Every structure is written in C-alpha cells, then in structure tokens.
Amino acid sequence: MRRIGHQNFLLRAHWLMAEALLAAARYAEGLQEVDDAIDIAARAGVALLDTRLHRVRAGLLLHVDPSGTQAAEVSLRHAIAVAQGQGAKGFELQAATDLARLWSEQRKRTEARNLLAPIYEQFTEGFAEPVLREAKALLDAL
C-alpha cells in the first residue's frame, strides 16, 4: 500500500492493528502502530481518523504507563478538538467520555461533569446507542 500510494488504506490498516493490539493487551506494539498511523495521517494531510487514532493512543498510553496520564489527556483533548472541528458529535462524545472517565478516576469529578454534560445535552435522539448510554451512565455516576 505504501509503494502504490494508498495512504488512506495504509492509515486504516495501522489503526485497525492498533485497536487489535490494544484488545490483545500488546500495548507497546499497539502504541507503535498508532504512532505510525498518526505520522502517516500528518504527512498525508488526512484527518479522517484522527479522533479514533488519538482515542486508541490514549488507551494504549494508559496501559503502558498508568501513572503517565498527562500524555493520554493530551491525546483525548486533541481527539475532542478534531471532532469539534469536523462537526462529528458522536466522536466528540466518545472522546469526551474517555477524558471524563480519566478525570473521574483522578477525582476531578466536577471537571469531568463540566466537560461531558454540555456535549451529551446536544443530543436529542439515539439514546439507545452505546456511546450515549455510556456517557449517560458516567454522568449519573459523576
């Protein structure tokens, strides 16, 4: 794919591999895959998967070094900003839920609620969808 110039397919392959490695608890390898994907996306000027890439990166970072939450937070903030710029409310909610969960674990419950509530409240339908149910459960817990 690299040789024939299919950057989008290559990017997707790295992202999917990173997801699979996260699920397989092979975090360091997954981090390399997602960092490769982020590099490809940056060089190609493709932001299509940025939100997903940075969410996966945050998850991998938290497993590689559970005490190093700052880098994970940076990735999640980036994912939120990209989703906002794209008008991708579902992806924004997913990234905000991840960040709110991280903050909740750090006992930053007010900050977590203040981040998540306004994004969740923009939705008027689809409340049976997993992403909305997850956000609602977290808000209720906060």
N, CA, C and O atoms as CSV, one atom per row, in Angstrom:
chain,resi,resn,atom,element,x,y,z
A,1,MET,N,N,0.823,-1.195,0.000
A,1,MET,CA,C,0.000,0.000,0.000
A,1,MET,C,C,0.865,1.256,0.000
A,1,MET,O,O,0.540,2.250,-0.650
A,2,ARG,N,N,1.965,1.196,0.735
A,2,ARG,CA,C,2.864,2.344,0.788
A,2,ARG,C,C,3.470,2.621,-0.593
A,2,ARG,O,O,3.548,3.769,-1.029
A,3,ARG,N,N,3.894,1.556,-1.268
A,3,ARG,CA,C,4.543,1.719,-2.573
A,3,ARG,C,C,3.603,2.273,-3.632
A,3,ARG,O,O,4.039,3.026,-4.503
A,4,ILE,N,N,2.327,1.918,-3.578
A,4,ILE,CA,C,1.415,2.376,-4.625
A,4,ILE,C,C,0.637,3.631,-4.223
A,4,ILE,O,O,-0.236,4.092,-4.960
A,5,GLY,N,N,0.959,4.175,-3.056
A,5,GLY,CA,C,0.411,5.473,-2.679
A,5,GLY,C,C,-0.969,5.442,-2.052
A,5,GLY,O,O,-1.657,6.464,-2.058
A,6,HIS,N,N,-1.392,4.342,-1.524
A,6,HIS,CA,C,-2.701,4.260,-0.875
A,6,HIS,C,C,-2.571,4.595,0.612
A,6,HIS,O,O,-2.684,3.722,1.473
A,7,GLN,N,N,-2.333,5.860,0.889
A,7,GLN,CA,C,-2.127,6.303,2.267
A,7,GLN,C,C,-3.349,6.063,3.138
A,7,GLN,O,O,-3.216,5.681,4.300
A,8,ASN,N,N,-4.546,6.286,2.585
A,8,ASN,CA,C,-5.759,6.097,3.388
A,8,ASN,C,C,-5.922,4.645,3.832
A,8,ASN,O,O,-6.295,4.383,4.976
A,9,PHE,N,N,-5.644,3.707,2.936
A,9,PHE,CA,C,-5.757,2.297,3.294
A,9,PHE,C,C,-4.658,1.907,4.291
A,9,PHE,O,O,-4.905,1.148,5.228
A,10,LEU,N,N,-3.467,2.422,4.084
A,10,LEU,CA,C,-2.367,2.147,4.999
A,10,LEU,C,C,-2.677,2.704,6.393
A,10,LEU,O,O,-2.439,2.048,7.406
A,11,LEU,N,N,-3.200,3.898,6.418
A,11,LEU,CA,C,-3.591,4.538,7.670
A,11,LEU,C,C,-4.630,3.693,8.397
A,11,LEU,O,O,-4.519,3.453,9.599
A,12,ARG,N,N,-5.631,3.248,7.664
A,12,ARG,CA,C,-6.686,2.419,8.259
A,12,ARG,C,C,-6.124,1.083,8.779
A,12,ARG,O,O,-6.530,0.600,9.836
A,13,ALA,N,N,-5.197,0.504,8.029
A,13,ALA,CA,C,-4.591,-0.761,8.456
A,13,ALA,C,C,-3.835,-0.593,9.776
A,13,ALA,O,O,-3.936,-1.442,10.661
A,14,HIS,N,N,-3.082,0.498,9.907
A,14,HIS,CA,C,-2.354,0.755,11.164
A,14,HIS,C,C,-3.333,0.986,12.315
A,14,HIS,O,O,-3.119,0.494,13.423
A,15,TRP,N,N,-4.403,1.730,12.054
A,15,TRP,CA,C,-5.390,1.999,13.094
A,15,TRP,C,C,-6.040,0.697,13.566
A,15,TRP,O,O,-6.154,0.452,14.767
A,16,LEU,N,N,-6.461,-0.128,12.621
A,16,LEU,CA,C,-7.094,-1.393,12.983
A,16,LEU,C,C,-6.128,-2.305,13.736
A,16,LEU,O,O,-6.526,-2.994,14.676
A,17,MET,N,N,-4.868,-2.310,13.327
A,17,MET,CA,C,-3.869,-3.121,14.030
A,17,MET,C,C,-3.679,-2.594,15.455
A,17,MET,O,O,-3.556,-3.382,16.393
A,18,ALA,N,N,-3.653,-1.285,15.621
A,18,ALA,CA,C,-3.512,-0.705,16.960
A,18,ALA,C,C,-4.698,-1.100,17.837
A,18,ALA,O,O,-4.519,-1.436,19.007
A,19,GLU,N,N,-5.901,-1.063,17.281
A,19,GLU,CA,C,-7.100,-1.480,18.022
A,19,GLU,C,C,-6.972,-2.946,18.440
A,19,GLU,O,O,-7.259,-3.300,19.583
A,20,ALA,N,N,-6.541,-3.789,17.506
A,20,ALA,CA,C,-6.400,-5.218,17.790
A,20,ALA,C,C,-5.341,-5.460,18.865
A,20,ALA,O,O,-5.530,-6.296,19.749
A,21,LEU,N,N,-4.237,-4.738,18.789
A,21,LEU,CA,C,-3.170,-4.903,19.779
A,21,LEU,C,C,-3.603,-4.402,21.155
A,21,LEU,O,O,-3.199,-4.967,22.171
A,22,LEU,N,N,-4.407,-3.367,21.198
A,22,LEU,CA,C,-4.968,-2.896,22.468
A,22,LEU,C,C,-5.844,-3.991,23.072
A,22,LEU,O,O,-5.740,-4.297,24.260
A,23,ALA,N,N,-6.707,-4.576,22.244
A,23,ALA,CA,C,-7.594,-5.650,22.717
A,23,ALA,C,C,-6.802,-6.883,23.159
A,23,ALA,O,O,-7.230,-7.612,24.054
A,24,ALA,N,N,-5.650,-7.112,22.531
A,24,ALA,CA,C,-4.812,-8.272,22.859
A,24,ALA,C,C,-3.822,-7.985,23.987
A,24,ALA,O,O,-2.979,-8.823,24.306
A,25,ALA,N,N,-3.926,-6.809,24.582
A,25,ALA,CA,C,-3.037,-6.397,25.678
A,25,ALA,C,C,-1.569,-6.362,25.255
A,25,ALA,O,O,-0.680,-6.630,26.064
A,26,ARG,N,N,-1.323,-6.037,24.006
A,26,ARG,CA,C,0.049,-5.866,23.497
A,26,ARG,C,C,0.249,-4.364,23.281
A,26,ARG,O,O,0.311,-3.875,22.153
A,27,TYR,N,N,0.344,-3.662,24.394
A,27,TYR,CA,C,0.249,-2.214,24.408
A,27,TYR,C,C,1.411,-1.499,23.734
A,27,TYR,O,O,1.183,-0.546,22.989
A,28,ALA,N,N,2.631,-1.917,23.966
A,28,ALA,CA,C,3.785,-1.240,23.357
A,28,ALA,C,C,3.727,-1.370,21.832
A,28,ALA,O,O,3.997,-0.409,21.111
A,29,GLU,N,N,3.377,-2.552,21.352
A,29,GLU,CA,C,3.259,-2.745,19.902
A,29,GLU,C,C,2.112,-1.893,19.343
A,29,GLU,O,O,2.230,-1.295,18.273
A,30,GLY,N,N,1.035,-1.853,20.066
A,30,GLY,CA,C,-0.103,-1.047,19.637
A,30,GLY,C,C,0.238,0.423,19.578
A,30,GLY,O,O,-0.186,1.133,18.666
A,31,LEU,N,N,1.003,0.880,20.550
A,31,LEU,CA,C,1.424,2.276,20.573
A,31,LEU,C,C,2.279,2.606,19.355
A,31,LEU,O,O,2.149,3.686,18.779
A,32,GLN,N,N,3.147,1.689,18.963
A,32,GLN,CA,C,3.963,1.900,17.755
A,32,GLN,C,C,3.075,1.987,16.514
A,32,GLN,O,O,3.292,2.842,15.656
A,33,GLU,N,N,2.095,1.120,16.417
A,33,GLU,CA,C,1.170,1.130,15.274
A,33,GLU,C,C,0.390,2.442,15.199
A,33,GLU,O,O,0.282,3.048,14.133
A,34,VAL,N,N,-0.146,2.871,16.328
A,34,VAL,CA,C,-0.956,4.088,16.307
A,34,VAL,C,C,-0.075,5.309,16.040
A,34,VAL,O,O,-0.502,6.238,15.356
A,35,ASP,N,N,1.136,5.315,16.567
A,35,ASP,CA,C,2.041,6.436,16.279
A,35,ASP,C,C,2.421,6.461,14.799
A,35,ASP,O,O,2.547,7.533,14.207
A,36,ASP,N,N,2.603,5.282,14.204
A,36,ASP,CA,C,2.852,5.216,12.755
A,36,ASP,C,C,1.662,5.776,11.987
A,36,ASP,O,O,1.834,6.524,11.025
A,37,ALA,N,N,0.465,5.417,12.409
A,37,ALA,CA,C,-0.744,5.903,11.736
A,37,ALA,C,C,-0.870,7.418,11.863
A,37,ALA,O,O,-1.212,8.099,10.896
A,38,ILE,N,N,-0.598,7.939,13.044
A,38,ILE,CA,C,-0.676,9.392,13.248
A,38,ILE,C,C,0.342,10.103,12.367
A,38,ILE,O,O,0.050,11.160,11.807
A,39,ASP,N,N,1.530,9.531,12.241
A,39,ASP,CA,C,2.563,10.098,11.379
A,39,ASP,C,C,2.123,10.081,9.916
A,39,ASP,O,O,2.293,11.073,9.208
A,40,ILE,N,N,1.567,8.979,9.467
A,40,ILE,CA,C,1.078,8.873,8.081
A,40,ILE,C,C,-0.017,9.906,7.838
A,40,ILE,O,O,-0.016,10.585,6.811
A,41,ALA,N,N,-0.946,10.026,8.776
A,41,ALA,CA,C,-2.045,10.984,8.636
A,41,ALA,C,C,-1.522,12.416,8.550
A,41,ALA,O,O,-2.008,13.215,7.750
A,42,ALA,N,N,-0.537,12.731,9.371
A,42,ALA,CA,C,0.027,14.083,9.371
A,42,ALA,C,C,0.729,14.380,8.043
A,42,ALA,O,O,0.558,15.454,7.466
A,43,ARG,N,N,1.522,13.413,7.566
A,43,ARG,CA,C,2.232,13.627,6.300
A,43,ARG,C,C,1.282,13.716,5.112
A,43,ARG,O,O,1.524,14.468,4.169
A,44,ALA,N,N,0.203,12.945,5.163
A,44,ALA,CA,C,-0.745,12.913,4.043
A,44,ALA,C,C,-1.803,14.008,4.161
A,44,ALA,O,O,-2.563,14.241,3.221
A,45,GLY,N,N,-1.855,14.672,5.298
A,45,GLY,CA,C,-2.862,15.708,5.497
A,45,GLY,C,C,-4.270,15.139,5.609
A,45,GLY,O,O,-5.239,15.774,5.192
A,46,VAL,N,N,-4.377,13.944,6.172
A,46,VAL,CA,C,-5.659,13.257,6.299
A,46,VAL,C,C,-6.087,13.289,7.767
A,46,VAL,O,O,-5.372,12.785,8.633
A,47,ALA,N,N,-7.233,13.870,8.045
A,47,ALA,CA,C,-7.705,13.971,9.427
A,47,ALA,C,C,-8.908,13.065,9.686
A,47,ALA,O,O,-9.516,13.124,10.755
A,48,LEU,N,N,-9.243,12.238,8.715
A,48,LEU,CA,C,-10.447,11.417,8.812
A,48,LEU,C,C,-10.484,10.546,10.068
A,48,LEU,O,O,-11.527,10.445,10.714
A,49,LEU,N,N,-9.378,9.925,10.417
A,49,LEU,CA,C,-9.343,9.015,11.556
A,49,LEU,C,C,-8.677,9.612,12.793
A,49,LEU,O,O,-8.458,8.901,13.774
A,50,ASP,N,N,-8.357,10.889,12.766
A,50,ASP,CA,C,-7.628,11.499,13.883
A,50,ASP,C,C,-8.286,11.266,15.235
A,50,ASP,O,O,-7.605,10.950,16.211
A,51,THR,N,N,-9.582,11.417,15.300
A,51,THR,CA,C,-10.272,11.238,16.578
A,51,THR,C,C,-10.090,9.822,17.085
A,51,THR,O,O,-9.762,9.610,18.252
A,52,ARG,N,N,-10.302,8.857,16.214
A,52,ARG,CA,C,-10.165,7.455,16.614
A,52,ARG,C,C,-8.725,7.117,16.972
A,52,ARG,O,O,-8.474,6.408,17.947
A,53,LEU,N,N,-7.792,7.616,16.195
A,53,LEU,CA,C,-6.382,7.335,16.456
A,53,LEU,C,C,-5.963,7.851,17.825
A,53,LEU,O,O,-5.279,7.154,18.576
A,54,HIS,N,N,-6.367,9.048,18.141
A,54,HIS,CA,C,-5.949,9.630,19.420
A,54,HIS,C,C,-6.668,8.999,20.611
A,54,HIS,O,O,-6.119,8.963,21.712
A,55,ARG,N,N,-7.876,8.508,20.408
A,55,ARG,CA,C,-8.549,7.767,21.486
A,55,ARG,C,C,-7.826,6.449,21.754
A,55,ARG,O,O,-7.607,6.077,22.907
A,56,VAL,N,N,-7.461,5.752,20.687
A,56,VAL,CA,C,-6.729,4.493,20.855
A,56,VAL,C,C,-5.372,4.768,21.489
A,56,VAL,O,O,-4.930,4.031,22.370
A,57,ARG,N,N,-4.718,5.827,21.036
A,57,ARG,CA,C,-3.412,6.180,21.594
A,57,ARG,C,C,-3.521,6.427,23.100
A,57,ARG,O,O,-2.674,5.972,23.869
A,58,ALA,N,N,-4.548,7.135,23.514
A,58,ALA,CA,C,-4.738,7.407,24.944
A,58,ALA,C,C,-4.915,6.104,25.717
A,58,ALA,O,O,-4.315,5.925,26.777
A,59,GLY,N,N,-5.725,5.204,25.199
A,59,GLY,CA,C,-5.925,3.920,25.866
A,59,GLY,C,C,-4.645,3.129,25.987
A,59,GLY,O,O,-4.370,2.531,27.027
A,60,LEU,N,N,-3.867,3.123,24.929
A,60,LEU,CA,C,-2.589,2.411,24.949
A,60,LEU,C,C,-1.619,3.054,25.929
A,60,LEU,O,O,-0.940,2.356,26.682
A,61,LEU,N,N,-1.553,4.370,25.922
A,61,LEU,CA,C,-0.651,5.072,26.836
A,61,LEU,C,C,-0.973,4.758,28.294
A,61,LEU,O,O,-0.069,4.570,29.109
A,62,LEU,N,N,-2.253,4.702,28.616
A,62,LEU,CA,C,-2.646,4.423,29.995
A,62,LEU,C,C,-2.240,3.022,30.431
A,62,LEU,O,O,-1.985,2.783,31.611
A,63,HIS,N,N,-2.180,2.101,29.480
A,63,HIS,CA,C,-1.753,0.745,29.822
A,63,HIS,C,C,-0.229,0.628,29.876
A,63,HIS,O,O,0.308,-0.118,30.694
A,64,VAL,N,N,0.456,1.354,29.018
A,64,VAL,CA,C,1.921,1.306,29.004
A,64,VAL,C,C,2.476,1.926,30.284
A,64,VAL,O,O,3.414,1.394,30.878
A,65,ASP,N,N,1.897,3.052,30.710
A,65,ASP,CA,C,2.348,3.731,31.923
A,65,ASP,C,C,1.135,4.332,32.627
A,65,ASP,O,O,0.800,5.492,32.388
A,66,PRO,N,N,0.474,3.567,33.489
A,66,PRO,CA,C,-0.737,4.040,34.153
A,66,PRO,C,C,-0.557,5.341,34.937
A,66,PRO,O,O,-1.530,6.060,35.165
A,67,SER,N,N,0.657,5.648,35.345
A,67,SER,CA,C,0.877,6.889,36.092
A,67,SER,C,C,1.086,8.084,35.159
A,67,SER,O,O,1.021,9.230,35.602
A,68,GLY,N,N,1.329,7.831,33.897
A,68,GLY,CA,C,1.575,8.904,32.937
A,68,GLY,C,C,0.318,9.329,32.215
A,68,GLY,O,O,0.196,9.168,31.001
A,69,THR,N,N,-0.615,9.874,32.971
A,69,THR,CA,C,-1.909,10.216,32.382
A,69,THR,C,C,-1.887,11.501,31.558
A,69,THR,O,O,-2.815,11.761,30.792
A,70,GLN,N,N,-0.843,12.299,31.711
A,70,GLN,CA,C,-0.801,13.584,31.009
A,70,GLN,C,C,-0.792,13.388,29.490
A,70,GLN,O,O,-1.505,14.099,28.783
A,71,ALA,N,N,-0.013,12.452,28.978
A,71,ALA,CA,C,0.042,12.216,27.538
A,71,ALA,C,C,-1.298,11.698,27.028
A,71,ALA,O,O,-1.735,12.065,25.937
A,72,ALA,N,N,-1.946,10.848,27.814
A,72,ALA,CA,C,-3.270,10.347,27.425
A,72,ALA,C,C,-4.271,11.497,27.375
A,72,ALA,O,O,-5.095,11.568,26.464
A,73,GLU,N,N,-4.199,12.379,28.337
A,73,GLU,CA,C,-5.097,13.535,28.353
A,73,GLU,C,C,-4.868,14.418,27.133
A,73,GLU,O,O,-5.828,14.909,26.538
A,74,VAL,N,N,-3.623,14.625,26.755
A,74,VAL,CA,C,-3.316,15.424,25.566
A,74,VAL,C,C,-3.940,14.779,24.326
A,74,VAL,O,O,-4.524,15.474,23.494
A,75,SER,N,N,-3.820,13.469,24.202
A,75,SER,CA,C,-4.404,12.772,23.056
A,75,SER,C,C,-5.923,12.911,23.038
A,75,SER,O,O,-6.515,13.129,21.981
A,76,LEU,N,N,-6.545,12.786,24.190
A,76,LEU,CA,C,-8.002,12.895,24.247
A,76,LEU,C,C,-8.471,14.316,23.967
A,76,LEU,O,O,-9.490,14.513,23.304
A,77,ARG,N,N,-7.745,15.297,24.460
A,77,ARG,CA,C,-8.096,16.694,24.152
A,77,ARG,C,C,-7.974,16.952,22.647
A,77,ARG,O,O,-8.798,17.654,22.060
A,78,HIS,N,N,-6.939,16.377,22.032
A,78,HIS,CA,C,-6.764,16.515,20.592
A,78,HIS,C,C,-7.935,15.860,19.854
A,78,HIS,O,O,-8.464,16.423,18.896
A,79,ALA,N,N,-8.329,14.687,20.300
A,79,ALA,CA,C,-9.449,13.982,19.673
A,79,ALA,C,C,-10.728,14.819,19.761
A,79,ALA,O,O,-11.483,14.907,18.793
A,80,ILE,N,N,-10.965,15.423,20.902
A,80,ILE,CA,C,-12.151,16.270,21.079
A,80,ILE,C,C,-12.097,17.460,20.134
A,80,ILE,O,O,-13.086,17.779,19.474
A,81,ALA,N,N,-10.944,18.116,20.068
A,81,ALA,CA,C,-10.799,19.295,19.207
A,81,ALA,C,C,-11.011,18.942,17.735
A,81,ALA,O,O,-11.675,19.682,17.010
A,82,VAL,N,N,-10.456,17.830,17.297
A,82,VAL,CA,C,-10.632,17.404,15.903
A,82,VAL,C,C,-12.102,17.123,15.623
A,82,VAL,O,O,-12.641,17.558,14.605
A,83,ALA,N,N,-12.749,16.391,16.530
A,83,ALA,CA,C,-14.164,16.067,16.337
A,83,ALA,C,C,-15.015,17.335,16.289
A,83,ALA,O,O,-15.936,17.438,15.478
A,84,GLN,N,N,-14.710,18.285,17.146
A,84,GLN,CA,C,-15.445,19.550,17.126
A,84,GLN,C,C,-15.247,20.261,15.791
A,84,GLN,O,O,-16.199,20.782,15.210
A,85,GLY,N,N,-14.012,20.279,15.314
A,85,GLY,CA,C,-13.721,20.922,14.041
A,85,GLY,C,C,-14.415,20.258,12.875
A,85,GLY,O,O,-14.742,20.918,11.889
A,86,GLN,N,N,-14.642,18.965,12.972
A,86,GLN,CA,C,-15.304,18.219,11.910
A,86,GLN,C,C,-16.821,18.189,12.090
A,86,GLN,O,O,-17.541,17.709,11.214
A,87,GLY,N,N,-17.304,18.695,13.211
A,87,GLY,CA,C,-18.734,18.622,13.493
A,87,GLY,C,C,-19.199,17.194,13.739
A,87,GLY,O,O,-20.363,16.862,13.515
A,88,ALA,N,N,-18.278,16.351,14.202
A,88,ALA,CA,C,-18.559,14.928,14.428
A,88,ALA,C,C,-18.961,14.737,15.889
A,88,ALA,O,O,-18.129,14.385,16.726
A,89,LYS,N,N,-20.220,14.966,16.188
A,89,LYS,CA,C,-20.707,14.957,17.571
A,89,LYS,C,C,-20.540,13.601,18.255
A,89,LYS,O,O,-20.223,13.543,19.443
A,90,GLY,N,N,-20.747,12.525,17.525
A,90,GLY,CA,C,-20.589,11.199,18.118
A,90,GLY,C,C,-19.162,10.937,18.545
A,90,GLY,O,O,-18.916,10.424,19.637
A,91,PHE,N,N,-18.215,11.290,17.679
A,91,PHE,CA,C,-16.799,11.104,18.011
A,91,PHE,C,C,-16.377,12.043,19.139
A,91,PHE,O,O,-15.563,11.681,19.988
A,92,GLU,N,N,-16.937,13.244,19.137
A,92,GLU,CA,C,-16.647,14.185,20.219
A,92,GLU,C,C,-17.130,13.619,21.554
A,92,GLU,O,O,-16.430,13.703,22.563
A,93,LEU,N,N,-18.335,13.039,21.548
A,93,LEU,CA,C,-18.876,12.461,22.772
A,93,LEU,C,C,-18.031,11.284,23.240
A,93,LEU,O,O,-17.790,11.142,24.439
A,94,GLN,N,N,-17.577,10.441,22.325
A,94,GLN,CA,C,-16.733,9.305,22.711
A,94,GLN,C,C,-15.447,9.780,23.374
A,94,GLN,O,O,-15.073,9.277,24.434
A,95,ALA,N,N,-14.772,10.739,22.763
A,95,ALA,CA,C,-13.512,11.232,23.317
A,95,ALA,C,C,-13.744,11.955,24.643
A,95,ALA,O,O,-12.954,11.814,25.576
A,96,ALA,N,N,-14.822,12.726,24.726
A,96,ALA,CA,C,-15.132,13.430,25.971
A,96,ALA,C,C,-15.469,12.441,27.086
A,96,ALA,O,O,-15.108,12.659,28.243
A,97,THR,N,N,-16.152,11.369,26.742
A,97,THR,CA,C,-16.467,10.340,27.734
A,97,THR,C,C,-15.183,9.704,28.253
A,97,THR,O,O,-15.033,9.485,29.455
A,98,ASP,N,N,-14.263,9.409,27.345
A,98,ASP,CA,C,-12.972,8.837,27.756
A,98,ASP,C,C,-12.225,9.787,28.692
A,98,ASP,O,O,-11.697,9.364,29.720
A,99,LEU,N,N,-12.183,11.064,28.333
A,99,LEU,CA,C,-11.464,12.038,29.158
A,99,LEU,C,C,-12.181,12.238,30.498
A,99,LEU,O,O,-11.533,12.332,31.540
A,100,ALA,N,N,-13.500,12.301,30.471
A,100,ALA,CA,C,-14.257,12.454,31.712
A,100,ALA,C,C,-14.032,11.250,32.628
A,100,ALA,O,O,-13.936,11.408,33.845
A,101,ARG,N,N,-13.948,10.054,32.054
A,101,ARG,CA,C,-13.679,8.856,32.857
A,101,ARG,C,C,-12.291,8.952,33.497
A,101,ARG,O,O,-12.115,8.636,34.673
A,102,LEU,N,N,-11.312,9.393,32.704
A,102,LEU,CA,C,-9.958,9.558,33.222
A,102,LEU,C,C,-9.948,10.562,34.375
A,102,LEU,O,O,-9.345,10.310,35.418
A,103,TRP,N,N,-10.609,11.684,34.187
A,103,TRP,CA,C,-10.666,12.698,35.236
A,103,TRP,C,C,-11.403,12.185,36.462
A,103,TRP,O,O,-11.017,12.480,37.593
A,104,SER,N,N,-12.461,11.418,36.239
A,104,SER,CA,C,-13.200,10.854,37.363
A,104,SER,C,C,-12.295,9.960,38.208
A,104,SER,O,O,-12.348,9.996,39.437
A,105,GLU,N,N,-11.467,9.164,37.543
A,105,GLU,CA,C,-10.523,8.299,38.250
A,105,GLU,C,C,-9.480,9.106,39.015
A,105,GLU,O,O,-8.910,8.625,39.995
A,106,GLN,N,N,-9.233,10.336,38.562
A,106,GLN,CA,C,-8.280,11.217,39.235
A,106,GLN,C,C,-8.975,12.105,40.270
A,106,GLN,O,O,-8.367,13.019,40.826
A,107,ARG,N,N,-10.225,11.828,40.515
A,107,ARG,CA,C,-11.053,12.576,41.469
A,107,ARG,C,C,-11.301,14.021,41.019
A,107,ARG,O,O,-11.456,14.921,41.845
A,108,LYS,N,N,-11.337,14.224,39.724
A,108,LYS,CA,C,-11.683,15.536,39.156
A,108,LYS,C,C,-13.117,15.454,38.630
A,108,LYS,O,O,-13.383,15.687,37.451
A,109,ARG,N,N,-14.017,15.122,39.529
A,109,ARG,CA,C,-15.399,14.844,39.143
A,109,ARG,C,C,-16.118,16.071,38.585
A,109,ARG,O,O,-16.887,15.952,37.631
A,110,THR,N,N,-15.883,17.230,39.158
A,110,THR,CA,C,-16.548,18.443,38.676
A,110,THR,C,C,-16.084,18.771,37.259
A,110,THR,O,O,-16.897,19.089,36.391
A,111,GLU,N,N,-14.777,18.692,37.031
A,111,GLU,CA,C,-14.250,18.959,35.699
A,111,GLU,C,C,-14.800,17.954,34.689
A,111,GLU,O,O,-15.137,18.315,33.561
A,112,ALA,N,N,-14.887,16.694,35.105
A,112,ALA,CA,C,-15.399,15.646,34.221
A,112,ALA,C,C,-16.843,15.939,33.839
A,112,ALA,O,O,-17.210,15.869,32.666
A,113,ARG,N,N,-17.650,16.265,34.825
A,113,ARG,CA,C,-19.064,16.563,34.548
A,113,ARG,C,C,-19.198,17.810,33.678
A,113,ARG,O,O,-20.011,17.839,32.755
A,114,ASN,N,N,-18.405,18.838,33.968
A,114,ASN,CA,C,-18.469,20.069,33.183
A,114,ASN,C,C,-18.048,19.866,31.736
A,114,ASN,O,O,-18.517,20.580,30.849
A,115,LEU,N,N,-17.187,18.923,31.491
A,115,LEU,CA,C,-16.786,18.601,30.116
A,115,LEU,C,C,-17.879,17.816,29.410
A,115,LEU,O,O,-18.270,18.155,28.294
A,116,LEU,N,N,-18.368,16.777,30.053
A,116,LEU,CA,C,-19.239,15.816,29.394
A,116,LEU,C,C,-20.688,16.282,29.254
A,116,LEU,O,O,-21.305,16.061,28.212
A,117,ALA,N,N,-21.234,16.915,30.273
A,117,ALA,CA,C,-22.654,17.269,30.270
A,117,ALA,C,C,-23.069,18.116,29.067
A,117,ALA,O,O,-24.059,17.777,28.418
A,118,PRO,N,N,-22.360,19.202,28.738
A,118,PRO,CA,C,-22.815,20.027,27.609
A,118,PRO,C,C,-22.772,19.294,26.259
A,118,PRO,O,O,-23.584,19.563,25.374
A,119,ILE,N,N,-21.842,18.391,26.116
A,119,ILE,CA,C,-21.751,17.633,24.865
A,119,ILE,C,C,-22.903,16.643,24.795
A,119,ILE,O,O,-23.566,16.524,23.764
A,120,TYR,N,N,-23.139,15.937,25.888
A,120,TYR,CA,C,-24.233,14.960,25.940
A,120,TYR,C,C,-25.581,15.644,25.698
A,120,TYR,O,O,-26.433,15.101,24.995
A,121,GLU,N,N,-25.775,16.819,26.269
A,121,GLU,CA,C,-27.055,17.530,26.180
A,121,GLU,C,C,-27.385,18.006,24.774
A,121,GLU,O,O,-28.524,18.391,24.509
A,122,GLN,N,N,-26.411,17.990,23.866
A,122,GLN,CA,C,-26.672,18.387,22.477
A,122,GLN,C,C,-27.459,17.319,21.717
A,122,GLN,O,O,-28.033,17.600,20.665
A,123,PHE,N,N,-27.484,16.111,22.244
A,123,PHE,CA,C,-28.168,15.015,21.565
A,123,PHE,C,C,-29.651,15.036,21.908
A,123,PHE,O,O,-30.033,15.240,23.061
A,124,THR,N,N,-30.479,14.821,20.893
A,124,THR,CA,C,-31.925,14.814,21.088
A,124,THR,C,C,-32.553,13.472,20.732
A,124,THR,O,O,-33.752,13.270,20.927
A,125,GLU,N,N,-31.745,12.564,20.214
A,125,GLU,CA,C,-32.253,11.237,19.865
A,125,GLU,C,C,-31.092,10.247,19.886
A,125,GLU,O,O,-29.935,10.626,20.067
A,126,GLY,N,N,-31.420,8.992,19.700
A,126,GLY,CA,C,-30.385,7.955,19.652
A,126,GLY,C,C,-29.907,7.499,21.016
A,126,GLY,O,O,-28.802,6.970,21.139
A,127,PHE,N,N,-30.714,7.694,22.031
A,127,PHE,CA,C,-30.269,7.414,23.392
A,127,PHE,C,C,-30.081,5.923,23.683
A,127,PHE,O,O,-29.560,5.559,24.737
A,128,ALA,N,N,-30.493,5.080,22.773
A,128,ALA,CA,C,-30.254,3.644,22.937
A,128,ALA,C,C,-28.876,3.245,22.412
A,128,ALA,O,O,-28.428,2.120,22.634
A,129,GLU,N,N,-28.211,4.155,21.723
A,129,GLU,CA,C,-26.878,3.874,21.174
A,129,GLU,C,C,-25.866,3.713,22.308
A,129,GLU,O,O,-25.922,4.434,23.304
A,130,PRO,N,N,-24.944,2.767,22.150
A,130,PRO,CA,C,-23.973,2.509,23.231
A,130,PRO,C,C,-23.194,3.741,23.678
A,130,PRO,O,O,-22.972,3.921,24.876
A,131,VAL,N,N,-22.782,4.580,22.758
A,131,VAL,CA,C,-21.979,5.750,23.139
A,131,VAL,C,C,-22.788,6.695,24.026
A,131,VAL,O,O,-22.245,7.271,24.968
A,132,LEU,N,N,-24.066,6.859,23.738
A,132,LEU,CA,C,-24.911,7.730,24.554
A,132,LEU,C,C,-25.246,7.080,25.898
A,132,LEU,O,O,-25.299,7.761,26.922
A,133,ARG,N,N,-25.469,5.783,25.893
A,133,ARG,CA,C,-25.728,5.090,27.155
A,133,ARG,C,C,-24.505,5.155,28.072
A,133,ARG,O,O,-24.634,5.358,29.280
A,134,GLU,N,N,-23.328,4.982,27.489
A,134,GLU,CA,C,-22.094,5.040,28.278
A,134,GLU,C,C,-21.879,6.418,28.878
A,134,GLU,O,O,-21.526,6.545,30.050
A,135,ALA,N,N,-22.096,7.457,28.063
A,135,ALA,CA,C,-21.944,8.832,28.545
A,135,ALA,C,C,-22.948,9.122,29.653
A,135,ALA,O,O,-22.601,9.741,30.659
A,136,LYS,N,N,-24.184,8.681,29.477
A,136,LYS,CA,C,-25.231,8.908,30.484
A,136,LYS,C,C,-24.886,8.194,31.785
A,136,LYS,O,O,-25.053,8.764,32.863
A,137,ALA,N,N,-24.410,6.964,31.699
A,137,ALA,CA,C,-24.037,6.218,32.911
A,137,ALA,C,C,-22.920,6.928,33.658
A,137,ALA,O,O,-22.938,7.010,34.886
A,138,LEU,N,N,-21.944,7.443,32.908
A,138,LEU,CA,C,-20.847,8.165,33.549
A,138,LEU,C,C,-21.348,9.458,34.188
A,138,LEU,O,O,-20.967,9.795,35.309
A,139,LEU,N,N,-22.200,10.173,33.469
A,139,LEU,CA,C,-22.772,11.405,34.043
A,139,LEU,C,C,-23.547,11.097,35.316
A,139,LEU,O,O,-23.425,11.822,36.304
A,140,ASP,N,N,-24.331,10.047,35.307
A,140,ASP,CA,C,-25.081,9.674,36.514
A,140,ASP,C,C,-24.136,9.346,37.667
A,140,ASP,O,O,-24.413,9.692,38.816
A,141,ALA,N,N,-23.028,8.686,37.367
A,141,ALA,CA,C,-22.055,8.344,38.404
A,141,ALA,C,C,-21.327,9.583,38.933
A,141,ALA,O,O,-20.914,9.628,40.092
A,142,LEU,N,N,-21.181,10.572,38.075
A,142,LEU,CA,C,-20.491,11.794,38.490
A,142,LEU,C,C,-21.404,12.647,39.376
A,142,LEU,O,O,-21.000,13.719,39.827
